[in-house]
Amino acid sequence: MNTSTLDSERLIAACVLSVVGGFLDIYTYLFRGNVFANAVTGNMVLFGFHLADGKWELCGRYLLAIVSYAFGIFMANLIHARLPSSRRITWNQSVILLELICLLIVAFIPYGRWDFLVNSGIAFVCALQVQTFRRVHGLPFASTMCTGNLRSGTDALFRSIHDRETGEFRKALHYYGVIACFIFGAAAGALLLSHVGRFMFLLAPAGLCAVFFLISSRRKLAGWRRTFRSVFRRSAGR
């Protein structure tokens, strides 16, 4: 396992990603047509429902979200396969940058008529994220949906209590912590988006910016600081 992989599995990065995941889910539900865009299963169910009802336009919208999610998985794998591990910016960080671009575009799409495009875009972002950040401290997890986290956490809790397996309780705490962060992101999103303003959506890309640096090695962070100071000094000297 290389250093960049270990950096991407930091618990604090997983927690921030989960906060962003909950935030995006509540955003699409509250303001983009009562849709949970993070998990594709609901879109498949609604696609089947509208298919049976003969509502072809609605079928197309849900099918677009499903295809966008699949494309996000494909793109994450493509970035991983094509980018060399020796790059100054790792493939995980390259995916974060792609997510940032997508979310910034989404932020400026008007509400109402084009909500289905927003939901498809966020489905694409969530697929990128869930495919790229799949482990925390070596444990499999998902940052944009929590059913699997709840199963894994409770399974570890059972082994800790019933089988007395050492280390399992710590695993359970990791999973439950990620779930708590997801719920916090949804709650904070509901409050901020409803009572402060919809521009608070920009907190989602801000969270991804934080993750970009959280998964950087100390050596790379030190190098960027030196570069920033050098540029600042040159600008100040002019």
The 8 nearest C-alpha neighbors of each residue, nearest first, counted from 0:
[[1, 4, 2, 5, 3, 137, 6, 8],
 [2, 0, 4, 3, 5, 6, 84, 7],
 [1, 3, 5, 4, 6, 0, 216, 7],
 [4, 2, 6, 5, 1, 7, 89, 216],
 [3, 5, 7, 2, 6, 1, 0, 8],
 [4, 6, 2, 8, 3, 7, 1, 9],
 [5, 7, 214, 3, 4, 8, 9, 2],
 [6, 8, 214, 4, 5, 9, 3, 132],
 [9, 7, 135, 5, 136, 6, 134, 10],
 [10, 8, 12, 11, 7, 6, 135, 136],
 [9, 11, 13, 12, 135, 14, 8, 136],
 [10, 12, 14, 13, 9, 15, 213, 210],
 [13, 11, 15, 14, 9, 10, 210, 213],
 [14, 12, 10, 16, 11, 15, 17, 9],
 [13, 15, 11, 17, 12, 16, 177, 180],
 [16, 14, 18, 12, 17, 13, 11, 19],
 [17, 15, 19, 13, 14, 18, 142, 20],
 [16, 18, 142, 181, 20, 14, 19, 15],
 [19, 17, 184, 181, 15, 180, 21, 20],
 [18, 20, 22, 16, 17, 21, 203, 184],
 [21, 19, 143, 17, 23, 18, 22, 142],
 [22, 20, 185, 184, 181, 24, 18, 19],
 [21, 23, 184, 185, 19, 188, 25, 20],
 [24, 22, 26, 20, 21, 25, 19, 27],
 [23, 25, 21, 26, 35, 22, 27, 37],
 [24, 26, 28, 185, 22, 23, 27, 29],
 [27, 25, 23, 29, 24, 28, 30, 22],
 [26, 28, 31, 24, 30, 25, 34, 29],
 [29, 27, 33, 34, 25, 26, 35, 30],
 [30, 28, 26, 27, 33, 25, 31, 32],
 [31, 29, 27, 26, 28, 32, 33, 110],
 [30, 32, 27, 114, 28, 33, 29, 34],
 [31, 33, 34, 30, 28, 27, 114, 29],
 [34, 32, 28, 29, 31, 27, 35, 30],
 [33, 35, 28, 32, 27, 36, 31, 118],
 [34, 36, 24, 28, 37, 27, 38, 33],
 [35, 37, 122, 118, 38, 34, 24, 121],
 [38, 36, 122, 35, 143, 125, 24, 39],
 [39, 37, 40, 36, 144, 41, 35, 143],
 [38, 40, 42, 41, 65, 43, 37, 36],
 [41, 39, 43, 42, 38, 44, 65, 45],
 [42, 40, 44, 43, 39, 45, 38, 35],
 [41, 43, 45, 39, 40, 44, 61, 46],
 [44, 42, 46, 40, 41, 45, 47, 39],
 [43, 45, 41, 47, 46, 42, 48, 40],
 [46, 44, 48, 42, 47, 43, 49, 41],
 [45, 47, 43, 58, 49, 44, 48, 61],
 [46, 48, 50, 44, 45, 49, 51, 43],
 [49, 47, 45, 51, 50, 46, 44, 52],
 [48, 50, 52, 54, 51, 46, 47, 58],
 [49, 51, 47, 53, 52, 48, 46, 58],
 [52, 50, 48, 49, 53, 47, 54, 46],
 [53, 51, 49, 50, 54, 48, 55, 47],
 [52, 54, 50, 51, 55, 49, 58, 48],
 [55, 53, 49, 52, 57, 56, 50, 58],
 [54, 56, 58, 57, 53, 59, 50, 49],
 [57, 55, 59, 58, 54, 60, 49, 53],
 [56, 58, 60, 59, 55, 54, 61, 49],
 [59, 57, 55, 46, 56, 61, 60, 49],
 [58, 60, 62, 56, 57, 61, 63, 55],
 [61, 59, 57, 63, 62, 58, 115, 64],
 [62, 60, 64, 63, 58, 46, 59, 42],
 [61, 63, 59, 65, 64, 60, 58, 66],
 [64, 62, 66, 60, 61, 65, 67, 59],
 [63, 65, 119, 67, 61, 62, 66, 122],
 [66, 64, 62, 68, 67, 63, 39, 61],
 [65, 67, 69, 63, 68, 64, 70, 62],
 [68, 66, 70, 123, 64, 65, 69, 119],
 [67, 69, 123, 71, 122, 65, 126, 70],
 [70, 68, 66, 72, 71, 67, 73, 65],
 [71, 69, 73, 67, 68, 72, 74, 66],
 [70, 72, 123, 126, 127, 68, 74, 69],
 [73, 71, 69, 75, 126, 70, 74, 127],
 [72, 74, 70, 76, 71, 75, 77, 69],
 [75, 73, 77, 71, 76, 72, 70, 78],
 [76, 74, 78, 72, 127, 77, 73, 71],
 [75, 77, 79, 73, 74, 78, 80, 72],
 [76, 78, 74, 80, 79, 75, 81, 73],
 [79, 77, 75, 81, 80, 76, 82, 74],
 [80, 78, 76, 77, 90, 81, 82, 75],
 [79, 81, 77, 78, 82, 76, 83, 75],
 [82, 80, 78, 79, 77, 83, 76, 90],
 [81, 83, 78, 79, 80, 90, 84, 86],
 [84, 82, 85, 86, 81, 90, 80, 89],
 [83, 85, 86, 89, 82, 90, 3, 87],
 [84, 86, 83, 87, 89, 88, 82, 3],
 [87, 85, 88, 84, 89, 83, 82, 90],
 [86, 88, 89, 85, 219, 84, 90, 83],
 [87, 89, 86, 92, 93, 90, 91, 85],
 [90, 88, 92, 91, 86, 93, 87, 84],
 [89, 91, 93, 92, 79, 82, 94, 78],
 [92, 90, 94, 89, 93, 131, 95, 7],
 [91, 93, 95, 89, 94, 90, 211, 88],
 [94, 92, 90, 96, 95, 91, 89, 97],
 [93, 95, 97, 91, 92, 96, 98, 90],
 [96, 94, 92, 98, 93, 97, 99, 91],
 [95, 97, 99, 93, 98, 94, 92, 100],
 [98, 96, 94, 100, 99, 95, 101, 93],
 [99, 97, 95, 101, 96, 124, 100, 102],
 [98, 100, 96, 102, 97, 204, 101, 103],
 [99, 101, 97, 103, 98, 102, 104, 96],
 [102, 100, 98, 104, 99, 103, 105, 97],
 [103, 101, 105, 99, 104, 100, 106, 98],
 [102, 104, 106, 100, 105, 101, 99, 107],
 [103, 105, 101, 102, 106, 107, 100, 108],
 [106, 104, 102, 108, 103, 107, 117, 101],
 [105, 107, 103, 104, 108, 102, 200, 201],
 [108, 106, 105, 104, 109, 103, 110, 102],
 [107, 109, 105, 106, 110, 104, 113, 117],
 [110, 108, 107, 111, 113, 112, 114, 106],
 [109, 111, 114, 112, 113, 108, 31, 30],
 [112, 110, 114, 113, 109, 31, 32, 30],
 [111, 113, 114, 110, 109, 115, 116, 31],
 [114, 112, 115, 116, 111, 110, 109, 117],
 [115, 113, 117, 31, 116, 111, 112, 110],
 [114, 116, 118, 117, 113, 60, 119, 31],
 [117, 115, 119, 114, 118, 113, 120, 60],
 [118, 116, 120, 114, 119, 115, 105, 121],
 [117, 119, 115, 121, 120, 116, 36, 122],
 [118, 120, 64, 122, 116, 117, 121, 67],
 [121, 119, 117, 123, 122, 118, 116, 124],
 [120, 122, 124, 118, 123, 119, 125, 117],
 [121, 123, 119, 68, 125, 36, 120, 124],
 [122, 124, 68, 71, 67, 120, 126, 121],
 [125, 123, 121, 127, 126, 98, 122, 128],
 [124, 126, 128, 122, 127, 123, 37, 129],
 [125, 127, 71, 123, 129, 68, 128, 72],
 [128, 126, 71, 124, 75, 125, 130, 72],
 [127, 129, 125, 131, 126, 130, 132, 124],
 [128, 130, 126, 132, 131, 141, 127, 125],
 [129, 131, 127, 128, 132, 72, 126, 133],
 [132, 130, 128, 129, 133, 127, 75, 91],
 [133, 131, 129, 130, 128, 134, 7, 8],
 [132, 134, 140, 139, 131, 141, 130, 129],
 [135, 133, 139, 138, 140, 137, 8, 132],
 [134, 136, 8, 138, 137, 10, 9, 13],
 [137, 135, 8, 138, 9, 134, 10, 5],
 [136, 138, 135, 134, 139, 8, 5, 133],
 [139, 137, 134, 135, 136, 140, 170, 133],
 [138, 140, 134, 133, 135, 137, 141, 148],
 [139, 141, 134, 133, 148, 138, 135, 142],
 [142, 140, 129, 143, 144, 133, 145, 148],
 [141, 143, 17, 16, 144, 20, 129, 140],
 [142, 144, 20, 37, 141, 17, 125, 129],
 [145, 143, 142, 141, 146, 38, 37, 20],
 [144, 146, 148, 147, 149, 178, 141, 143],
 [147, 145, 149, 148, 144, 150, 151, 141],
 [146, 148, 150, 149, 145, 151, 140, 141],
 [149, 147, 145, 151, 150, 146, 174, 152],
 [148, 150, 152, 146, 147, 151, 153, 145],
 [151, 149, 147, 153, 148, 152, 154, 146],
 [150, 152, 154, 148, 149, 153, 147, 155],
 [153, 151, 171, 174, 149, 155, 154, 150],
 [152, 154, 156, 150, 155, 151, 149, 157],
 [153, 155, 151, 157, 152, 156, 150, 158],
 [156, 154, 167, 158, 152, 171, 153, 157],
 [157, 155, 153, 159, 154, 171, 158, 168],
 [158, 156, 154, 160, 159, 155, 161, 153],
 [159, 157, 162, 155, 161, 156, 160, 164],
 [158, 160, 163, 156, 164, 167, 168, 157],
 [161, 159, 157, 163, 158, 162, 156, 164],
 [160, 162, 158, 157, 163, 159, 164, 156],
 [161, 163, 158, 164, 159, 160, 157, 165],
 [164, 162, 159, 160, 161, 165, 158, 167],
 [165, 163, 159, 162, 158, 167, 166, 160],
 [164, 166, 167, 163, 159, 168, 169, 158],
 [165, 167, 169, 168, 164, 170, 159, 155],
 [166, 168, 170, 159, 155, 169, 165, 164],
 [169, 167, 171, 159, 170, 156, 166, 172],
 [170, 168, 172, 167, 166, 171, 173, 155],
 [169, 171, 167, 173, 168, 172, 155, 174],
 [170, 172, 152, 168, 174, 155, 169, 173],
 [171, 173, 169, 175, 170, 174, 176, 168],
 [174, 172, 170, 176, 171, 175, 177, 169],
 [173, 175, 152, 177, 171, 176, 172, 148],
 [174, 176, 178, 172, 177, 173, 179, 171],
 [177, 175, 179, 173, 174, 178, 172, 180],
 [176, 178, 180, 174, 175, 179, 14, 17],
 [179, 177, 175, 181, 180, 176, 145, 182],
 [180, 178, 176, 182, 181, 177, 183, 175],
 [181, 179, 183, 18, 177, 178, 182, 17],
 [180, 182, 21, 17, 18, 178, 184, 183],
 [183, 181, 185, 179, 184, 180, 21, 186],
 [182, 184, 180, 186, 181, 185, 187, 179],
 [185, 183, 18, 21, 22, 181, 187, 182],
 [184, 186, 21, 22, 188, 182, 25, 183],
 [187, 185, 183, 189, 188, 184, 182, 190],
 [188, 186, 184, 190, 189, 185, 183, 191],
 [187, 189, 22, 185, 191, 186, 190, 192],
 [188, 190, 186, 187, 192, 191, 193, 185],
 [191, 189, 187, 193, 188, 192, 194, 186],
 [192, 190, 195, 188, 194, 193, 189, 187],
 [191, 193, 197, 196, 189, 188, 190, 199],
 [194, 192, 190, 191, 189, 195, 196, 197],
 [193, 195, 191, 190, 192, 196, 189, 197],
 [196, 194, 191, 192, 193, 197, 199, 190],
 [197, 195, 192, 198, 199, 194, 193, 191],
 [196, 198, 192, 199, 200, 193, 195, 191],
 [197, 199, 200, 196, 201, 192, 106, 195],
 [200, 198, 197, 201, 202, 192, 196, 191],
 [201, 199, 198, 202, 197, 203, 106, 192],
 [202, 200, 199, 203, 204, 198, 205, 106],
 [201, 203, 205, 200, 204, 199, 206, 19],
 [202, 204, 206, 201, 205, 19, 200, 207],
 [203, 205, 207, 206, 99, 201, 202, 208],
 [206, 204, 202, 208, 203, 207, 201, 209],
 [207, 205, 209, 203, 204, 208, 202, 210],
 [206, 208, 210, 204, 209, 205, 211, 95],
 [209, 207, 205, 211, 206, 210, 204, 212],
 [208, 210, 206, 207, 211, 212, 213, 205],
 [209, 211, 213, 207, 212, 208, 12, 214],
 [212, 210, 208, 209, 92, 213, 214, 207],
 [213, 211, 215, 210, 214, 209, 208, 220],
 [214, 212, 210, 215, 211, 12, 209, 11],
 [215, 213, 6, 7, 212, 211, 210, 216],
 [216, 214, 212, 213, 219, 220, 6, 217],
 [215, 217, 219, 218, 220, 214, 6, 3],
 [218, 216, 220, 219, 221, 215, 222, 214],
 [217, 219, 221, 216, 220, 222, 215, 223],
 [220, 218, 222, 216, 221, 217, 223, 215],
 [219, 221, 217, 223, 222, 218, 224, 216],
 [220, 222, 224, 218, 219, 223, 217, 225],
 [223, 221, 219, 225, 220, 224, 218, 226],
 [222, 224, 226, 220, 225, 221, 227, 219],
 [225, 223, 227, 221, 226, 222, 228, 220],
 [224, 226, 222, 228, 223, 227, 229, 221],
 [225, 227, 223, 229, 224, 228, 230, 222],
 [228, 226, 224, 230, 229, 225, 223, 231],
 [229, 227, 231, 225, 230, 226, 232, 224],
 [228, 230, 226, 232, 227, 231, 225, 233],
 [229, 231, 233, 227, 228, 232, 234, 226],
 [232, 230, 228, 234, 229, 233, 227, 235],
 [233, 231, 235, 229, 234, 230, 236, 228],
 [232, 234, 236, 230, 231, 235, 229, 237],
 [233, 235, 231, 232, 236, 237, 230, 229],
 [234, 236, 232, 233, 237, 231, 230, 229],
 [237, 235, 233, 234, 232, 231, 230, 229],
 [236, 234, 235, 233, 232, 231, 230, 229]]
